[in-house]
Amino acid sequence: MSAKKVSAFAALGSKIKAAGGETRVGKVVKKHAMAEKQKKIGKKFRQSLRVRRKSYQPDSTGNHQETTGRRARGSSLSPELGIKAEVTETLQNGRRGIKKKNSNGTASPPTKRKYVTKQQPVKTDIRYHEEPGTSVTMLLQELPAPGTDSAVEAEKLFQWLINPVTPEDFFSGLWEKKPLLLKRHMPDYNSDLFSSQELHNILRENDLQFTTNIDVTTYTDGKRETHNPVGRAHAPVVWDFYKTGCSVRFLNPQSYSDAVWKFNSMLQEYFGSFVGANIYLTPAGSQGFAPHYDDIEAFVLQLEGKKHWRLYSPKNSKEVLPRFSSANFTQEEIGEPIFDTVLEPGDLLYFPRGTIHQATTPKDSHSLHMTLSTCQRNTWGDLLEKLLPQTLQAALSNDPELRQSLPRDYMQYTGIANSESTDPRRIAFLKKVGEMMIKLAQYAAMDDAADQMAKGAMHDSLPPKLTQDEHACSIFGNGPVCNNGSVSNEVEIDEDTQIRIVRRGVVRLIVEDDQVRVYHTLENSRVYHSKEPQFVEIPAEAASAVEFLLHTYPAFTTVGSLPLVDDWKDKQVELAQVFYEKGIVVTEKPLQPV
């Protein structure tokens, strides 16, 4: 921008606000849609979104949406990654699948799906004929490629994670159903992600705290203990605990390791949910944690040494896909394992939330593994928790029948004392309640509830780890510099500047509290929830421009083509400058000094 031009935020401060939002636990922050004030802004918002909608809808040729070239439906390998392998055993599912071969070379017919607590894990044993052409380091450097859809690029990373199983087979036959073991016989497959040497360097160079960042634990004679002192986790202190038999758990490696940060931030866009990680370093011949189950989908990547894993079925249907982790179990409570295996470097083990598990190291080997976690409280039930209170308030406000008094004698045939009564009045009462429940559906503001779920996901998420190209074309790597008291390299956006949203999954347009807000992850911290939700507040007249950018992604568009209405119809440059200064948009090419 020129020397005379002030920040877009200063110039438009009265109309546009950038803020870190307010955390509201257990409160419905969106007023119900039929309230008069909300009704007014909602109408204005919807009108602005209709402006020039046809001009930016993706066409049938896919000009505004990149599609990935998919492999033949019967293939389970990944030609894109340059991998050739022999799969000796893998998954089956009722729709289609990779069939297990008998000893005579013929394919077995698909088996019927069993109840989740009785299903055996799927084991895929891979014998590579040649080295994979793409390491995870190369993949992280290349993704996302310039001009591509970040969600499509994120799928490539997930394909690497579960290779040679395809995402289609994984989500149809395994996800939330049963564990998967990939025996790769390739020690270096995961090795670039993290190492015990990197853990040592992080301990030396950063102020990691016991309990907050580092746990030291033991599990002996059926008793789990945490031995954390107070204060900084200095490397010599941690290694002293390790030498005496303690497991070391590193709780947030994505906050300190760039590789884990990039890996997780891309996968979270693929899953639509925060992806976290823990690192576990366990000395030989020991166990750090008691048997338990977790409330996350777990992907275990073995990095160094060996670890003996035992998995157990949920004890009952209430423990299938639980919303919260369990307490520790005793060995007597968990029964016999459904799966017993030893992970070696390069191997992957996936298991759904609710799978009871425990792991030990053999006497002759330490273990270093990383557990990726995702989809914590990201369920249909969580969506309904946000939807139903809003729905009920809207229905009560608009339906007189719901405001009618209960029958005068309802206490005579309801309640636990009458739960088995066949009184006709009770039967009629229950029928009426059922009719009321059905009626509520017409007042369900699903999109509002989905927006509130997405707002939480925005707050949970890691900020994106930008590529070199993205960095050079954004506020993070371009613009004025100060040298010896003199400012130079000033740049500015004009109507011909080509811009786009930096990544597909980093922005959410939401109407709440009678305001239009653009929530984003660009200014999130790598430390979970250490900052408030980040948003830019805009007038309703500018909402159509945000929708335009979301719908045209990953294509670039000129600033002058942003559709604005009423008082904002000539303020495309100012709006683009706001989004550029928050890192929400990038330019097609680095801005040149004026």
N, C-alpha and C positions, 0 to 999 in steps of 0.2 A: 504494500500500500504506500501511497505518497507520504511525504513528511507532514503535509498539512491535513491528511486524512486521519481522523482518530479511529480507534477500535469500533467495530460494528456494535459491540455491546454498549459502549459509551453513547454512540450516536442514537441508538434505538432503545436505550435503557428504560424508557417509559412504557414501551410496548412489548419488549422481549426480555425475559428473565432467564438467567442460567442459574441453576441451584442444585444443591444436594438435597434430595427430598427427605421427607420425614418418615421414619419407620412407624408403622401402625400395626401392631400385633393384635390379631383377633378383632379388628375393626373393619367394617366394610367402608372403604374410602370413596367408592363411587355412589353418589346418591341415585335412588331408583329413577328409571328412565321417564316416568310419568310426572314427576314433580315439576311444577311450572317453570322454575328457573332452569332446571336441567333440560326440560323440553325445549326451551327457547334456544339454548346454545347447541343442543343436539340437532335441531332443525337447521341452524345456520351452518353447523359443521358438515352435515350431510349434503347441503346445497353446494358447499365449496368443493366437496369431493366429486360432485357430478360434473364440474366444469371441465370440459375438454377431456373427459374420461376416455372417449373413443379414440382420441389421438395417441394414447399411450398404452393401449391394451396390447399385450404380446400377440403377434400374428401367428398364423398357422405354420410359417416357415421357421419359427423359433428364433427370430431376430433378437428378441429380448430375453431369451432364456436358453442357456447352453445345456445341451444334453450330453451325457457321457456315452461313448460307444460301448455297448454291452457285449459280453462274450456270448458264444452259443449257449443255449439254455442248458445243455447237458454237461457243460464244462465246469470243473471245480478249481481249475488252476488260474493263475493270474499272469497272462502273457505280458501285461503292461509292466510287471515287475521283473521280467526276464527270468522267471523261475520254471524249471522243469523238475518234476518230482514224480515218484511212484507212490500212490496212496494205497496202502494195504488194507486199511479199514476206515470207514467214515460214516457219516450220518445217513439216516433214511427218514423220509417223511411221507405222509399219505398222498401229497399232491404230486411231487416228483422228487428226485433226489439222486445222490451218489450211492449206488448200490454196493453192498458188501459182497465180495466175491467168495464163492466156495473154493475148496481146494482143487476142484476140477476146472475152475476158471469160469463157470457159469454164474449168472447173477441171481441172487436170492430174491424172492418176491418181497414187496414192502410189508413190514409188520404192522399190526394194529397198534394205535397209540394206547399206552397204558396210563393209569392214574399217576399223577406227578410224583407221589411219594414212593411209587414202586419202580419208576423208570430207572434203568441203569444209565450212567453217563456214557457219552459217545467218546470213543477213543479213535484218534486219527494218527497213524504212524507214517511219517514221511521219510522217504529215502531220497535225498537230493542227488540228481545226476550231475549237476553243476551248481556253482555258486550263484545265489540270486544276484541279478544285475544291479539292484538298487538297495543300498543299505538305508537304515532309518535316518542316518545323518544326511545322506544325499536327499532323501525324500523330504525331510524337514526343510532343507535349504531350497528345494524346488517348489514346494507347495505354499500357498496357492500360486500358480503360474500367472503372469501378467494378463489382465483382461478376462480372467475366467471367473466362474461362479464359485465362491468359497465353499458352499455346501457340497457341490459336486467334487471339488478338490478334497474336502474332508473325507468323503467316502473312500477315496484312494488310500488314505491313511488307515482307515478301518479295515480295508481289504488287506493291507499289509499286516495288520495286527492279527487277523484270524486266518490268513492264507494257510492252506489252499481251500478252505471252506468259503463259499460265496456268501455275501450278505443276505441274499434271498433265502438260501438254505438255512442260514443261521437264525434269521428272524422267524421263519415259518416253522422250524423244527426244534429249536433249542432255546431261544430267548424266553426267559421267565419260566421255562419248563424243566430243563435238565442240564447237568454240567457237560462241559466239553474239555477234552484233553488233547492237546497237540504236541506230540513227541517229534521234535524237528531233527534231532541228531545233528544240530548245527550250533555250536557254542556261541558263535559271534552274532547270531540273529538279533538279539536284544541288547548286545553289550554296549552299544554307543549311547544308550539312554542314560545310564547312571552307573557308578562304580563305588566301591568302598573308598578308593582314593579321593573321589570327588566329595564324598561325605566328610572325609578328614579335612579337606581344604575348606569346605563350607564352615565346619566347626572352628577352624583356625581364624577365618577371615570375617566371620559375622557374629553378632551378638545373639546367638540362639539361647533360649531359656528352657530349663527343665520344665516339664509339664505343658508349656505352651508349644514348644517345638520338638522337644526330645523326651521320650520316656525310656526308662531302663527297667526291665521287668523279668520276673522268673515265674515258672510254674513247676513246682516240685511237690511230690507226695499229695497230689490233688489240690494244691493251694496256689492260687495266683497272687503275686505280690508286686507292687510297684515301689521302686526304691529311689524315687526322684528326690534329690536334695533341693534346696531353694537356691535360685540364682542362675547365673550363666552356665551353659553346658560347655565348659572348656574341653578341648580335645583330650588332654591327658586324663581328666576325670572320667570322661565317657569311656575311654579305652581301659581304664582301670576296672570299671564295672563290667565291661565286656570280658576281660580276662578272668574275672571271677565267676563267669557263667551267665551273665545277664544278656538278654536280648535288647537291642537298641532299636527303637521305633522313631523314625523321622516323620513328623506329622504333616508337614507341608513343603515337600521338596520343590513344588512348582513356584514357590516364592523365592527360591535361591538358585535353581538350576534352569538355565535358559532352554535347554533341550526339553525338559519335562514341561516347562511353561508352554512352549510352542506345541508340543504333543497334545497336552490336555486342552489348550484353548481351541485347537482345531477340532478335536473329537467332541467337545461340548457343543459345537455348532452342528455336528452330525447327529448327536443324540437329542438336541433340543433341551439339554439339561446340564447342569454343572458337572464337570468331570474333575474329581480330586484324585490325590495319590498319597499313599503312605509307603515309606521305604522301611524294610525290616532286615536288620543284620543280626544273625543268630550264631553264636559259637557252636562248635562241634559238640554233639552228644547232649543237646539241651532242648528245652521247649519254653517259650516265653509267655504263652497265653493259654487259658483254659478253653475247653470246647464251648462254642457259642455260635449263634447265627447273627448276621448283620441285616441292616435295612437298606442295602445297596446291591446293585448288580456288580459283581466282582470279576475283574480280569487280572490274573496273577501272572506276572512276567518274571521268569527265573533269570537272574543276571549273573550270579556267581555261585559256585558250590552246588550243593544238593539239599533238597528238603523233601521229607516224607509227609505226604498229605493223606488224610483220611476224611472222607465226606459221609454224612449221615442224612437220612431223610427227615423232613419235618415230622414232628411227633403227631400232629393232628392238623386239620384243615385251617385252624386259626393261625397256625405258624407258616402257612403257605403265603409267600409274598407279603411278609409283615411290614408294617409301617414304622416299627421301631425295633432296634436291636435287642437281643435277649440278654438276660443275666448269664453268668457262667453256669455251665452244667457240670455235674459229676460224671465220671465214666460210667457209672451204673445207670444214669438217666438216658444216655444216648443210644444204647443198644449196639448192634453190629453195623460196621460201615457198609455203605453201598459201593464205595470206591476206595481203593488203596493204591497209591502210586508214589513214585519218587520223581520229582521234577529236577531236571538238569538244565544248564545254561542253554537258552534258546527256546525252551518249552513254554507253553501257555496253558493255563487252566482257567476256565470260566465256570462260575456257578451262580445260580440265581439267589436273590435275597431269600432268607429263610433256610438256606442249606446249612446245617450244622457242620462245623469243620474244626479240625485241629491239625497242627503241623509240628514236626520235630526234625532235628538234624541228625544224620548218622554220626557215629563216633569218629569217623575219619574225615569229616568235611564240615566247614562252615556253610552258611547260606546267606545270600543277599537277593532279595526279591522286591519287586514293586507291585503293589496292588492298586489298580485303577478302579475307581468307584464312580457310579453314575446312577441317575434315576432315583434319587432319594426323595421320597414324598412328592412324586411327580405322576400321580395316578388319577384315574377317573374319580375316585373318592375325594381326592384333594381338590379337583375342579368343582365337584358338587358342594364341597364345604364353602366355597366362595359363591357359587351360584344360588343355592337354596335360600340363604337369608335375604339376598336381593330380590329373589322371585317372590318370597312371601310378603315382603314389604310392598312390592308393586301390586300384588293381588289384593292385599288388604286395602290399599289406597283406592282401588278401582272397582272392586266387585262387592256390591252391597250384600250379597248372599253370605260372604265370608264374615260379615260384620253382624249377622243376625245372632241372637242369643242362643245358647245351648238349651236343649230341652230341660224343663224345670225338674224332671225326675231322673236326669242322667246319672246321678250318683247312686241310684238304686240298682243299676245293672251294669256298671262299669267298675274298673279297678281290679286289683289282683284277687280280691275276694269273690269276684263274679266272672273270673276269666274263663270258666268252663260252663257258664250259664247258657241255656238255650232260649232264654227269654226273647220273644219276638221283638221287643223294644230294643234289645241289645243288637239283634241281627240287623234291624233297620238302621241303628246308629252306626254300626260298622260299615254298612253299605254307603251311608252318607259320607263318612270319612273318606272312603275310597273314591267317591265321586269328587270330593273336594281336592284330593291329591292329584287326580287326573286333570282337574281344572287348572291347577297351578302351572302346568306345563306351558300354557299359552302365554304366561307372563314371564317365562324364563328368558333372561337377557344373556344368552350364552356367550356372545362376543365380549360383553363387559367382563364376565367371569374369566374368560380365556385371557383377556388383556391383563387382569390382575395376576393370574398365574404367570404370564410372560413378564410382568413387572418384577415379580419375585425372582424369575430366572435371570433377568438382567442384573439384578442386585447380586445374585449368587456368583455370576460368571467372572472368569478371569478376563482381563483386557486382552485384546488380540496382540500377538507378537507379529509385528509388521515385517514384511519382506523389505529388502533394500529398495526395490522399486516403489513400494507403498510409502516407505519412509521419505524418499526423495520427493514424492509428489504430495506431501502432506505438511501440516503445520509443524510436525515433529522434526522434519529434516530440511525445511525450506523457509525462507523469509529473512527478515533483517538480522544483522549481526552487529555487535558493538566491539570495536577494536580501538584501543587507546582513546576512549572517550568519543569516538566518531561512529555513527550508525551508517551502515551501508547495506547493499543487497536488498533494498526494499522492493517488495512485489505487491501486485494487486490483482484482484479478480475483476473481470469485466463480463459483458453479456455474451461474448464469444468463447469464454473459458469452458472447456469440457470437464464435467464433474460426474461423480457417481458416489453412492454409499461405499464406504471402505470395505465392508464385509456384509454378507447377507444377514447374519444373525446378531448384529451388534446394535440394532435400533428397533424400537417399538413405539408406534404412534398410539397414544391413549388419551381418552377424555375422562377426566376425574376432577372432583372438587370444582366443577363449573369451569374448568380450564382444559386447554389442549396442550398436552405435554409430549415431548419426544424423549423417551428414556433411552439411555445408551450405556455401553460398557467401556467406552474409550478412556474414561478417567477413573475406572475402578482400580482398586489396589490388587496386587498379587497376593495379599494377605486377606483371607476370607472375611468379608463384612467389616473390614476396618474403616470403611467410609460409608456414608449414607447413600441411598440410591441417587444416581446422577441423572438429571434431566434438563432439557431446555424448554421453557414455556413459550408458546407462540400463540398469536391470535387465530381464531377459527378461520379467518380469510386465508391464512398461509397453509392450512392443513392439506389442501389439494396438492401443493408442491411436494410435500413429504410423501404423500401417497404416490405421486408421479415418480419420484426417485426410487421408491421401494418396488414399484411395478416394472420399471424399465431396467432395473439391475439384472445382469451385470454390464449392460451397455452404458456408455458415457453419453451425456446429453449436455447441450449448451445451457448456460445459466439463463440466457434470455428466453428459453422455451419453458421455464418453470411456470405452471399455471397458477396465477394468483387472481383474487377477485376484490372488488370494492376498493377500499382505501389502500390495499396492498398490491394492486394490479401492476404497478410500475416499480416494485421494490425487490425484484429478483436478485440483483447484485447484493443488496444489504442482507437478504436472507441467506444467500449462499456464503457470504462472508462470515456470518454467525456460525453456520455449520462447519465451515473450514476451520475457524478458530477453535472449535471444540474437537476437531479431529474426526468428525462424523463423515465428512466427504473428503475425497482425494481428487486431484486433477489428473487428466490423462497424461500430461507431461509436466515436468517441474516448471513452476512459474519462473519467468525470466525477470531479472531486475529492471525496474522502470527507469 
